[in-house]
Amino acid sequence: MDSTTTSVIVEALTRAIVEHRLHAGEKLSEQKLADQFGVSRTLVRQALFQLSQHRLIRMEPARGAFVASPSAEEAKQVFTVRRMLEAGMTRSFIATATPAHIKALKEHVAQEEIAVRRGDVPGRTTLLGDFHVRMAQLMGNEVLAQMLNDLISRCALITLMYQSSSSAAHSHEEHMDIVKALEAKDEALALSLMDAHLSHVEADLTLKP
């Protein structure tokens, strides 16, 4: 029950940030949130910790929690590193992928489509980012999966704030094309599609609102 309650708080605060009801740099009061949701401050603290893990808020010792203020420049640096990592990952995935791996990616992409169609902004943001982490996990490389997860989380707030529904749908379609290339073991095409995909996502994220 506690886990469910924490998830509700995380979802509600994420939506408030996405919809600009909570602004970058705004302080979050544990007591006010506890009163608002009718829960203990311990549960609120757990929710804030989860949000800090996704870089949506930052925790400052002795000061409390604040909505994060990521920059477009930070996102650009993240994508520079991601290009380096994901080119190698794509090559390795093609060399080791099994039909079960491809099936798992197709199932993930199907979940993306559902979230995009529903207009589930937090859900689609998480799923679109997790596509890349899922590739690393399927390869059995947890170190790479964790690195990608951290990098993707660092620009999660920018994605949530600046990625439009059309951009999200385009990302989903590009994921489908990447999976087809991976299934065909067409390394050149897969590398080209992955690089173009990351370029498109970066271009969307660095747009000013």
N, C-alpha and C positions, 0 to 999 in steps of 0.2 A: 504493500500500500504506500509506504514511504517513497519507493522508487517511482510509482505512478504519479504521486503528488509532485515530486521533484520534476518529472518530465513535463507536467502541466505548467509549472512555473517557468521552466526553460522555454517551452513553446510560446507562452504568453509574452515573455520578455523579448524573445526573438522577434515576434510579430510587431511588438511596440517599437523596436529599433528599426525594422524594415519599413514600417509605416510612418517613421519620423515622429512618433509620439514621444520617443526618448531620443535625445540628440547626443551627438559625439561630445564627450567630455562631461556629460551630465552625471552627477553623483546619484548612486542608488542606496537608499536607506534600508538596511536590513529590517528594522522594526516596522517601517511603513509597509514594506512588502509582506512581512509576516501578518500584519493586520489586514492587508488587502486580500490575501489568499486564505486567511484563517488558519495559518499553520505556525509551527515553531520557527524561531530564528535559525535553528539548526538545519531545518529543511531548506530554508532560504539560502543559507550559506552553502549548502551542497549544490543548489541550483546555480548560484553565482560562480562556484568553482568550475562547474561544467562549462559555463559560458566563457570563463576565462581560458579554459583549455582550448576553446575554439576561437580565441582572440576577439570575441565580441565585446568583452569587457576587460578591464585591467584591474588587478587588485593591488592596492598600495598599502604597505605596512603602516598601521596607526592612522590611516586616512580613510580606508574603506574601498568600496567598489565604484568604478566609473565606466561609462560607456566608452569603448575604445575609439581612438581617433587615427585610423590608419591613413596612410597617404598613397596617392597613385604611384609615387616613386617606389614605395615599398613593394607594391604589386609588380612593378616592372622588374625589380631585382629578383623577386620570387620566380617570375616566369623565365628569367635568364637561367637560373639554376635548374628549374624544371625541364627546360629544353635539353640541357646536358644530361640529366638523369633519365628522362623518358625516351630519349633516342636509344640509349643503351638498353633500357628495359624492353622496348619494342623489339629490338633485335633478339634479345634473349627469350622473350615470350614466344616469338615465331619458332625459334629453334627447339623449344621444349613443350609447346602447347599440345594438349591432348583434346579429343572431342569433348571430354567432360569440362575442360577449361573454357572452351568456346561456348558450350551450353550455359555455363555459369555466367559468362559475360552477357550473353543474349538475354538471360533472365533479369540481369541487373538493368540492362537497357530498357526492358519492358516495364520495369518499375519506374524508371525515369519518365517514360511516356505517360504513365498514369499520373504522376505528380505534375508534369507540365500541363496536361489536359485539365486537371482539377484547379490549376492556378495556385497550387500549394507551394508558395515561394520558399519557405524554410526547407520543406521536403525536397524540392527539386534542386535547391542549392547543395544540399548535403549529398544527394544521389549523384549529381553531375560531377562533384568533386571526388566522390568515392569510387567512381568508375576507374580512375587512375590508380587508386590505392588497391582496388580489387585485383587489378592486373598483377601487381607486385605480390599480393597475398596468394594468388593462384600459382605463382611461380615458387611459392614457399620462401620468399625473401622478406622476412618480417622487418629486417633493418631498413630496407628500401621502403616498405609499406609505411613504417613509422615516419621516416624522413619526408615522404610525400604527404602524409597526413598532416604533419606539422606545417609544411610549406603551404598547403592548400588552406589550412586553418588561418594562416597569417593574413590571407586576403579575403577571408570569408565575409567580413563586414562590408568590404568594397563590393563584393559580388552581390550580396543581399541588397545593398543600397542602389547599385547602378546597373545591374543586369535586368534588361527588360524581358517581357514574356517572349518576344520574338527572338531575342538573343538566346534565351534558354532553350527554345524549341530548335534553334539552329545548332546549338551545342549537342543536343540529343541526336539530331540527324547525323552530325559528324561522327558521333560515337558509333552509330549504326554502320556507317561506311568503314570506320576503322576496324570494327569486328569482322566485316566481310573480307577485308584485306588480310587480317590475321588468319581467318579461316582458310583463305586461299594460299596462305604462306607466301604472299607477295611482299617481300621485305621492302623493296623500293617504294611501292605504293603506300604501305603502312607507315613508313617513316615520313613520307611526304604529307600524308593526311594528318598525322599526329602533329607535325610541325605547323601546318596550316591551321589546325584546330587551336593550338595554344596561342598562335598569333591572333586569331579571331577573338578568342576569349579575352586576351590581354587588351586588345583594341577596345572592346566593349567596357572593360573594367576601368580603363583610364579616361573614359569620357567624363566630363564634368556634368553634374546634375543641372 
